[in-house]
């Protein structure tokens, strides 16, 4: 769980703080490293016996892993560094993760799962039996096991102990509870760090750091890569045919790991640069080393850029890309093993790719290792919570899973009704699985003051009863069209590269003075009005997605425009799509260098304009749009110079009255440009003005703070406020959850939800 998101909501969290926010060096971590239960305390042997006794065949297993890795590196790396870099990056990249199509046994329509994360490490056999009995009584259908527990599967190198875990899984099966089993590649156990010091993190100042906290592992180290492959192989072979396991997860919160700065890391970074750029000349060009006397004569002169700065933005961007590729390679390594040993079991992983400490390019790679988009759900408010969840879904056809779901928190015992409200909000946006973090409050470790469903003395809290209550409700709702399978009409672009490059490590970089509103905040600002209008929206990387299903694509502040994204926009508009782009978009190329062609870079002809000048004013900007005055809270604007574009709105608060919004007809479609930042007060009215012409069907009308979606002819309403809310309707309606008959209006109490079936001739929101 994330420290920054554990407290009871006070001031709303601004933007995507979980996506790094303003502090990419934030070291807030997630769960505590569990303690190992000695084999002497394990229960009798289980019914499932490993088909491979790794302890007796570990040499052959390691040789197999080594041969795969060495073959890969011989094919992809320069010979001069191939030997030094064996195992350093990845097994062969998989084409894409398996889809749910053709797997009717995977979680699907009409199935909802409420359950919990469970860390039995410090539990006695009697407590485990009591815990499982409480889970069964509460109607839980699934538990997540194994995360952060490498040394309880492999307490010593090559010596695996599955008996204790098998017994727990068998008991879960007897209680009717399915299992998501994590492959606990992070954190690595102490024995691995002692045996292979290269796994230790080396700080920016060159100091070697002991693994004092979770995720302090150099996941690019070849010994780590080999050993995690051995662990995953042993676990997958052992559990390959266990019907109680409905999914596996990879490397809990891998995005929250640390960057490392050892000499070996520098050599691996250089090898990555060689593969990417080929020649030192190409690298010099990409990094703009002609400036400030930073020219490189050969690759050996490359230093490891500092994440905390100072340093130029071009190398800072590649630093993040390198570590992103390392994380993705680890996930693809595990996915390749799953395809070999457990091809009929999907992946549902809690990856935290938006963690500020390292992060990785999830939306540019997730289809290679994800079956169901999943995350730890600790919302600060409904909008940011929904936005983060939908970012993990991307454009996958499968439902969302919350591998961790807010119950209590660090220093936060919980608030009655809060988990229920957010569970219904998740249900509304297309979630299927809800796993409480966590079941038993931990007695030791970093999260001992994080409060779960059971108190520290094993007394069930009111939270367990609350979870049992909505678990029963969800069983009923599974017969009413849940989980939802949304078909978004609108997509919003999100770019890992734009996030990184728009927030360089300064302090000298002038981008920090230019790009003053955080990128993630601007993307979420485009999402917020659509969410409040009750419209399903996809969050995607437009350079890695099919845009054809969408009636409108919104591109907010996409600072770095790469060729794939530019091509996707051009093709989509030419074929009849509508794109809305905002200021601060397409300013730098894929290397982070400012375009030397008319802006927006690579797309000036598509939008039919050029822009370069920009100004800041003292009073908030206003503009007229379709006869209505739009008042924003913004004070920055770009000067648009239309060529083929038509002006559809002008600023009314500036002396020059330059264009505020333009539209250009390109091919069969339209390219629209908003000359100021993405902000709910600016982009919201522009998007709403396009709905009718795009053929976008409106969502149900609701008061502020009440959200709704249609589900098989009914409407699910979720009141996220702590006040009574009234929704007028024509005719009558029947509440499926409340069992209340509504006449002329729906009254929702604070944090109340209801699924309403029309019973009158025209029972629908009155103001639709």
Phi, psi and omega in degrees: 000155188263124182303321186291349185239016187269335187287157176298139186303123170251246173297137182302143177290128183274122174063205185265071179296329178290346176265029173104331177050223182265359189232080182295351178264008182302132185255013179299136187246192183245238193282167179276153177282121184286160178273149181275133174272118183302147179304331180296339181263002183286150175289180181300163181303151184272180177280338180263124181245136182300131176288346179231117176276093186301324183300331181263346183236021187297328181295315179296321181296316180294321179297323177297312179298317182298318182295321177298313182294315182295323177298317180298314185287329175297328183278335190245342186248151175304144184300328183296334182242000185300316182295317182294336186254012178307133181073358194291331185241298189194164162282170181305140181293135177275153183292310177192156178291152179294143178270170179287343179299131182084006179232074182296344179275353176283156178306126187217202183302144178075013181234121174240142184235117171247133182195214187205157165278142186222122176247094184277011189304315183262012183268143174280163177306320179295318179295322178298315178299318179294320179299314182294323177298320178293321177299314180298315180299327182278356179081020180289139183250348185207147171230154174251125184234157167096342184296142178062027189233034183308313187283358171264349169267325182225080184294334174225156184303122177081358180250105184260140178233106181256349190302315183297314179294320180300320179297318179294316180297320178297321178292324176298317180299319179296334179269004180078025184248125178276168187231134162260118184256120178276138167275108192274065181290344175225139355280156177286148181288162181299322182299327180290318178297320181291322181285328185227087183300341178296344178282342178294148175281136172251125184287171181302329181274006178089000182279129176284134186247132175291157180284067186281343183223162180303146172072016177273063182232136173276097186282001173266354182291133183297326178292320176299314183300317179297313185292323178291329175294321177294315177302310183297319179298314180298314182294316182291322176295320182293320186257012187302325186243027178271111185290349181279347181265114183265348179193161171237156178238156182247133162038078183314125175052046181299333179292344183265015178284184185255146165283151180232154190230033178286167176297323177296322176296320179298318179295322177293322176297318178298317178299321177297318179295319178302316181294322183286316189253336177083305183235158178292332177295318179294322178294317178301320179294314182296322183270001179052047186286353176294341179275137172062028173059051181248017185298138180257133178270336177200168184295333181294344179276355181291133174258165176276115180301149182267123181296326182270358178082175359282172179159161179288151185290331183296314179287329175299319177298315180290330174302312180292324177294320179300307182292331173297314179296325177298313180297316179297321178298323178296318180292321178291328174300313180292323179295322177298321178290322177299317179299329181281317190252332183224055187294343182262010179243128182282170175253133174224098191242146175260096193259334184047061182288346182266011180297138185289338186289320179220301178067174174197167187280077184296308186290348175265003187211349195299333182290352177279344186210010183239131172262318178230127175296131185216159179197169166274123190255104179229074190286144171272334177199165185299320184293309181293326178296314179294320181298313179298320180294318181290333175294325177287333177285321185059231176246027176294144178281349183274157181291168178277144171239138174256092181297337170224138183223138185304125173234291168245215179183181176289114184070017182223111184287333183123164177231125181305131177092344184290315179298320180297314180301313182289331175296318178291325175297318176297318177301321182296322184270000174112029179272153181237326184239137183224106184244115183298137166251111357227182184283293181261130176296134187284139177279331182226180178085182186294339184248033180291340177255028172253130195254116184267200182287330174254139176290171184297335178267016177075009176284126176297130179274172175299338180296324179296318177297320179297316178295321177297323182294310181282342172296319178293319178297320181292329176298321176294315184292341178296346177264005184238034174093014179250144004289153176288146172241085185294155174234084186299140175268345186230142174236145176243134181278136171227134183233122174301318181296319178294322177299312183292311190284339177279353180228064183293173189275006170039200001276353186279343186290125184285350174302327179296332178277334182273310185265082191272334177265119185309140183304311183298325177296321181290323177294314179295328178296330175286328180287322189304311180297325179292320179295320179290335175275005177062043178249131175293137184222138176261141174251119189220163165266112190293340177279354182230024184219157173275118183271350188298332180288349190261143177275340176209139176239128182253130183238088184270121171052040182282080192303313181261119180251112179267162183302321181296318180291318178298318179296320180297317179296312181301313182294318181298314180292316181302326182274003174117004181277166177245123177245134173245116179247149180247172175305159181074010179265149172054049178265327181236156182274189186294343177267357183086012176268140180298136179300140173258017176242167181304139179271148001290134187304134180066001185225011183301320180288327179296319181269354174064039182199170170233144175219140178213305181290148175211155184218157174244137182239164184279327183259149178303145182287145171228153174208156178266134180222116180053041177083003180242142178275130179252118179258122180255174174254014187262157180228013179238140176211154174263150175269117181265135178243089184294143171250291175258352181285152177254137178279125178246354175202142177236149175293135179254353182257003179246153183293325184276347179048048179287165181299135175263323180220133176234159175226136178235130176272118184231119186061231179266356188242194184229140175240116186248138183235127176259124191275017175222180186292163175281114182213145183305327182283340181258307186281333180303305179298326180293315179299315181299327179291345183261349186304310185297313183291336177274351183074027180278122181285130182290154174273174177299142177277133181217159174293163177304130179089356174250127182242152186209152173216149175278138181220105177051048177084356176248171178233126174268122177252137178231115176271108182267004180264170177255031174232158172297142179229140181244129176243111178294142175224157172270129178082214184235161178212154181245126178280117180290323180277314185278340186062026181257141175266126182258138178236107175079340178200156175251126177253118177250128177283170179307130178060024180265148176232154174205145173258117190251125176261126178293130177242342176270178183295326183224048182284097180209162178308129188295331184259018178296000000 
